[in-house]
Amino acid sequence: MHPSVGLTLPRLMPPGGLQFNGKYVPEGYRVGINAAVIHFDRKVFGDDAHQFRPESWLDPAAAANMDRYMFQFGYGTRTCIGKNISLAEMHKLVPTVLTKLDIEWKDPGRNWSTKNHWFVKQTGINVRLKMRY
């Protein structure tokens, strides 16, 4: 899963600033974090962080660590208000699609990519869907 917004969504440091990791960040300073960058951090998600490897979540200790760094819906008081609706939709839609449809790449040799124009959009994903009987 990747975040739908590929920008930092900046915030201003509150009055008094913050001492963080040996550095002082003054009040009023603009700070932000890009969730997509975190999601590809090899120190957290492994050397193959850019690959789709769902089995990497099967180890409970690794999954707990990776889960701490999942920011696809933001974090804390600024968490996306649609998070629970989106997760409910995915928990219903994905299993339904996978059990009721056969899915195959229309052009298996073609690569797909993402483009960031505020929202991150995938391009080049062409599949054939066929009802299972």
C-alpha positions as CSV (number, residue, x, y, z in Angstrom):
1,M,0.0,0.0,0.0
2,H,1.3,3.4,-0.8
3,P,0.0,6.7,0.5
4,S,-2.5,8.5,-1.7
5,V,-0.9,11.9,-1.1
6,G,2.8,12.0,-2.1
7,L,3.7,15.4,-0.5
8,T,4.9,16.3,3.0
9,L,1.7,18.0,4.3
10,P,3.8,20.6,6.2
11,R,3.1,21.8,9.7
12,L,4.5,24.7,11.7
13,M,6.5,24.1,14.8
14,P,4.5,25.3,17.9
15,P,5.6,28.1,20.3
16,G,8.9,27.2,22.0
17,G,10.1,25.0,19.2
18,L,11.5,21.5,19.9
19,Q,14.7,19.8,20.8
20,F,14.8,16.7,18.6
21,N,17.7,14.2,18.2
22,G,20.3,16.7,19.3
23,K,18.9,19.5,17.1
24,Y,16.8,22.5,17.9
25,V,13.8,23.2,15.6
26,P,12.6,26.8,16.2
27,E,9.0,27.8,16.6
28,G,7.3,28.7,13.3
29,Y,9.7,26.5,11.3
30,R,7.9,24.5,8.6
31,V,8.3,20.7,9.0
32,G,6.9,17.7,7.2
33,I,7.4,14.1,6.4
34,N,6.7,12.2,3.2
35,A,5.0,8.9,3.9
36,A,6.1,7.4,0.6
37,V,9.8,8.0,1.6
38,I,9.2,6.3,5.0
39,H,7.5,3.3,3.3
40,F,10.5,2.6,1.2
41,D,13.0,2.9,4.1
42,R,15.2,-0.2,3.8
43,K,16.2,0.0,7.5
44,V,12.5,-0.6,8.3
45,F,11.1,-2.5,5.4
46,G,14.2,-4.4,4.2
47,D,16.4,-4.3,1.2
48,D,13.5,-5.2,-1.1
49,A,11.2,-2.4,0.2
50,H,10.4,-1.4,-3.4
51,Q,9.1,-4.8,-4.2
52,F,5.6,-6.2,-3.5
53,R,6.3,-8.9,-1.0
54,P,3.3,-9.5,1.3
55,E,5.0,-12.4,3.0
56,S,7.3,-10.0,4.7
57,W,4.4,-9.3,7.1
58,L,4.1,-12.9,8.3
59,D,6.8,-12.5,10.9
60,P,5.0,-11.0,14.0
61,A,8.0,-9.0,15.2
62,A,8.8,-7.6,11.8
63,A,5.2,-6.8,11.2
64,A,4.9,-4.9,14.5
65,N,8.0,-2.9,13.6
66,M,6.8,-2.1,10.1
67,D,3.3,-1.2,11.3
68,R,4.8,1.5,13.4
69,Y,6.1,3.2,10.3
70,M,3.0,2.9,8.1
71,F,1.8,6.5,7.4
72,Q,-0.5,5.9,4.5
73,F,-3.3,7.6,6.4
74,G,-1.1,10.1,8.3
75,Y,-0.6,9.7,12.1
76,G,-1.7,10.9,15.4
77,T,-4.2,13.8,15.7
78,R,-3.9,14.5,11.9
79,T,-4.9,10.9,10.9
80,C,-7.1,10.9,7.8
81,I,-10.8,11.0,8.9
82,G,-11.6,8.5,6.2
83,K,-9.1,5.9,7.4
84,N,-11.6,3.5,9.0
85,I,-14.0,3.7,6.0
86,S,-11.2,3.1,3.6
87,L,-9.9,0.1,5.6
88,A,-13.4,-1.4,5.8
89,E,-13.8,-1.0,2.1
90,M,-10.5,-2.7,1.4
91,H,-11.2,-5.5,3.8
92,K,-14.5,-6.2,1.9
93,L,-13.5,-5.3,-1.7
94,V,-10.1,-7.1,-2.0
95,P,-11.2,-10.5,-0.7
96,T,-14.4,-10.3,-2.8
97,V,-12.5,-9.4,-6.0
98,L,-9.9,-12.1,-5.4
99,T,-12.5,-14.8,-4.8
100,K,-15.0,-13.9,-7.5
101,L,-12.7,-12.8,-10.4
102,D,-9.7,-14.2,-12.3
103,I,-7.2,-11.4,-12.8
104,E,-4.4,-11.4,-15.4
105,W,-2.1,-8.8,-16.7
106,K,-3.2,-7.6,-20.2
107,D,0.5,-7.1,-21.1
108,P,2.6,-9.0,-18.5
109,G,5.9,-7.5,-19.8
110,R,4.8,-3.9,-19.4
111,N,5.9,-2.0,-16.3
112,W,3.6,0.2,-14.4
113,S,4.6,3.3,-12.5
114,T,3.3,6.0,-10.2
115,K,3.1,9.8,-10.8
116,N,2.9,12.3,-8.1
117,H,0.7,15.3,-8.7
118,W,-0.5,15.9,-5.1
119,F,-2.2,12.5,-5.3
120,V,-0.1,9.5,-6.3
121,K,-1.6,7.9,-9.3
122,Q,-0.7,4.5,-10.9
123,T,-0.4,4.4,-14.6
124,G,0.0,1.4,-17.0
125,I,-2.0,-1.1,-14.9
126,N,-4.1,-2.9,-17.5
127,V,-5.7,-6.2,-16.4
128,R,-8.3,-8.6,-17.7
129,L,-11.1,-9.5,-15.3
130,K,-13.1,-12.7,-15.8
131,M,-15.9,-14.0,-13.5
132,R,-15.2,-17.3,-11.8
133,Y,-18.0,-19.8,-12.2
